[in-house]
Each structure stands twice: as C-alpha cells, then as structure tokens.
C-alpha cells in the first residue's frame, strides 16, 4: 500500500513533523469559513434559489463541506474536476476538465469553491466553461489566494470574488490540500518542509 507515492505513508505525528510552520489553525479556518458563509448568504439572499455550489475536486472538499453548512440559503451541490498540475507541484497552465458537473446550471447563480487560486489559469478556464453552460453568474470563493503567482488577469464578469486568506508563496498542505495525495486530513494549513518534496 502506498507504493505509488514518492514517500512512505506517514502517520499523523510524522505528518505534523513534516510541517515547517502552521499558517492558519483549525479555529482560524473555522472562523473565516463562517464569515464567508455569512457574506455569501447576505449577498445572494435576493436571488431566486437554489444557489449552485460547485466544488473543485479534490482539494476543496473539506472547505466545501464546511462552507455549505454556513450558507443559510437553499443550495444544490456538485463537483467538477480539473487537472492543471499533472503529477508535479507546478501548474502546467493548460487545465483540462476531466469530470464535468452533472446538474443543469442554465439560468442559475453558481459559486465555484476552490482550495487555492494561484496562476489563475484553472479558474479562468472554469469560469468560461460554466458561463458557456448558461449560468446567470459565476462567482468564486477560494479559501487561499496567491496573487503573487498570478500570470493572467482574472476576469469575473457577472459574479463576486471571495477569498479566505491571502497565502504567501509557499507550498502549503492540510485542510484538503495535498502533496502526493497525502496531508489532506491535517486540520490546519501549514507549509510543507522543502526536503519532503525536493
């Protein structure tokens, strides 16, 4: 088991030892998610329900699960899978949609739930794709935003942009985010030690 990974399967204590420093604690994340859920609920209360929440698999799954419970409006939930990293750490800049949404989003207000926005290529591709399906608006709610890594000018034409935290340009894991599919179950967000992935 785990032979497909570059590193042996670490136990929880070992995973904690692989972290150079914690950026946001479990409580800080929970507090910010509650604030975002409240903002979304307030901003969309005048729109006809339901609000369509689309999680970007796999990194956003914990964030999505937590934030939908803080949104006080009727919602429907779906997932979309986009690949832009391949097997490495660097975004390739040419995202491909590998699993599309199953629900009809025509004339609906959509919020894309992302774990992290860096170059902006994946998100730009997603927004265009969902607008092409006839969504009334496409908003984005990302837990982490890395504006220092942005390589394109992100255009959100008929929607809003929500972000949890501005993230420094480090390789981060935890709260759904991974390296080689590991560390997703850490309850905090931390910086992975370079020796783990170099």
C-alpha positions in Angstrom: 0.0 0.0 0.0 1.3 3.5 -0.9 3.9 2.3 -3.4 2.5 4.8 -5.9 3.7 7.7 -3.7 7.2 9.1 -3.6 7.2 8.9 0.2 6.3 6.3 2.7 2.8 6.7 4.2 3.4 8.9 7.3 1.4 8.6 10.5 -0.3 11.7 11.9 2.5 12.6 14.2 5.0 12.2 11.4 2.8 14.3 9.1 2.9 17.1 11.8 6.7 16.8 11.8 6.8 17.4 8.0 5.3 20.9 8.5 7.7 23.8 8.7 5.1 26.1 10.2 1.3 26.5 10.7 -0.2 29.4 8.7 -3.8 29.0 9.9 -5.1 27.0 12.8 -8.2 24.9 12.8 -10.1 27.7 14.7 -8.9 30.5 12.4 -10.1 28.5 9.4 -13.5 27.8 11.1 -13.9 31.4 12.0 -13.1 32.6 8.5 -15.3 30.0 6.8 -18.2 31.1 9.0 -17.6 34.8 7.9 -17.5 33.7 4.2 -20.7 31.7 4.6 -22.4 34.7 6.1 -21.2 37.0 3.4 -22.5 34.7 0.6 -25.8 34.3 2.4 -26.2 38.0 2.6 -25.1 38.7 -1.0 -27.3 36.2 -2.6 -30.5 36.4 -0.5 -32.3 38.4 -3.1 -31.6 35.9 -5.9 -34.1 33.2 -6.8 -32.9 29.9 -5.2 -31.3 27.5 -5.3 -27.7 28.7 -5.3 -25.5 26.2 -7.1 -22.3 25.4 -5.3 -19.6 23.7 -7.4 -16.6 22.3 -5.6 -13.3 21.8 -7.5 -12.2 18.3 -6.7 -10.3 17.2 -4.8 -8.6 19.9 -2.8 -11.8 21.9 -1.9 -13.8 19.0 -0.4 -13.3 20.0 3.2 -13.8 23.7 2.6 -16.9 22.9 0.6 -18.4 20.7 3.3 -17.8 23.3 5.9 -18.9 26.4 4.0 -22.2 25.0 2.7 -23.2 24.4 6.3 -22.7 28.1 7.0 -24.8 29.3 4.0 -28.3 29.9 5.1 -29.9 29.8 1.6 -31.1 26.7 -0.3 -28.2 25.2 -2.2 -27.5 22.3 -4.6 -24.0 20.9 -4.7 -21.9 19.3 -7.4 -18.3 18.8 -8.2 -16.0 19.4 -11.1 -12.6 18.0 -11.6 -9.9 20.0 -13.4 -6.3 18.9 -13.9 -3.6 21.5 -14.2 -0.8 20.1 -12.1 -0.2 16.7 -13.6 1.8 14.8 -11.0 4.1 17.7 -10.0 3.8 20.8 -7.9 3.9 23.4 -10.7 0.7 24.3 -12.5 1.1 23.4 -16.2 -1.0 26.4 -17.2 -3.2 24.2 -19.5 -6.1 22.9 -17.5 -8.3 20.1 -18.6 -11.8 19.3 -17.3 -11.8 15.6 -16.6 -15.2 15.3 -14.7 -17.9 17.8 -15.5 -20.9 18.9 -13.4 -23.9 16.7 -13.7 -26.6 19.3 -12.8 -28.1 21.8 -15.2 -26.8 25.3 -14.3 -28.6 27.2 -17.0 -30.0 30.5 -15.6 -28.6 29.7 -12.1 -26.3 31.6 -9.9 -23.1 29.5 -9.4 -20.4 29.7 -6.8 -17.2 27.8 -7.6 -15.5 26.6 -4.4 -11.7 26.4 -4.7 -9.0 25.5 -2.3 -6.3 27.8 -3.8 -6.0 30.2 -6.7 -2.5 30.8 -7.9 -1.8 31.4 -11.6 -5.5 31.9 -12.4 -5.5 29.6 -15.4 -7.6 26.9 -13.9 -10.1 29.3 -12.6 -10.3 31.3 -15.8 -11.0 28.0 -17.7 -13.7 27.1 -15.2 -15.5 30.4 -15.3 -15.6 30.3 -19.2 -16.8 26.7 -19.1 -19.6 27.4 -16.7 -20.6 30.6 -18.4 -20.8 28.6 -21.6 -23.3 26.3 -19.9 -25.6 29.3 -19.5 -25.1 30.2 -15.8 -26.6 33.6 -14.9 -23.5 34.4 -12.9 -20.3 32.6 -11.8 -18.8 33.7 -8.5 -15.7 32.3 -6.9 -15.0 31.5 -3.3 -11.4 30.4 -2.7 -10.0 29.5 0.7 -6.5 30.7 -0.3 -5.4 33.3 -2.8 -1.8 33.6 -4.1 -1.9 36.8 -6.0 1.9 36.8 -6.3 1.7 33.7 -8.5 -1.0 35.2 -10.9 0.0 35.1 -14.5 -3.3 36.2 -16.1 -5.7 38.9 -15.3 -8.7 37.1 -13.7 -12.0 38.4 -15.1 -15.1 37.6 -13.1 -17.7 39.3 -15.3 -21.1 38.6 -13.6 -20.1 37.4 -10.2 -18.2 38.1 -7.0 -14.8 37.0 -5.7 -14.5 35.8 -2.1 -11.2 34.7 -0.5 -10.5 33.3 2.9 -6.8 34.3 3.3 -4.0 35.7 1.1 -1.4 33.0 1.0 2.4 33.5 0.9 4.2 31.8 -2.0 5.0 28.6 -0.1 3.9 25.0 -0.8 1.0 24.5 1.6 -0.9 21.4 2.7 -3.7 20.5 5.1 -7.5 21.1 5.3 -8.0 19.2 2.0 -4.8 20.3 0.2 -2.2 17.6 -0.5 1.3 16.6 -1.7 1.2 13.3 -3.5 -2.3 12.8 -2.2 -1.2 13.0 1.5 -1.7 15.6 4.2 -5.3 16.4 3.2 -6.6 15.3 6.6 -4.5 17.8 8.6 -7.0 20.1 10.4 -4.8 23.2 9.9 -3.0 24.7 6.9 0.8 24.6 7.1 3.9 25.0 5.0 5.4 21.7 3.9 9.2 21.3 4.6 11.1 21.5 1.3 13.0 18.4 2.0 9.8 16.4 1.7 9.2 17.3 -1.9 12.6 18.3 -3.3 
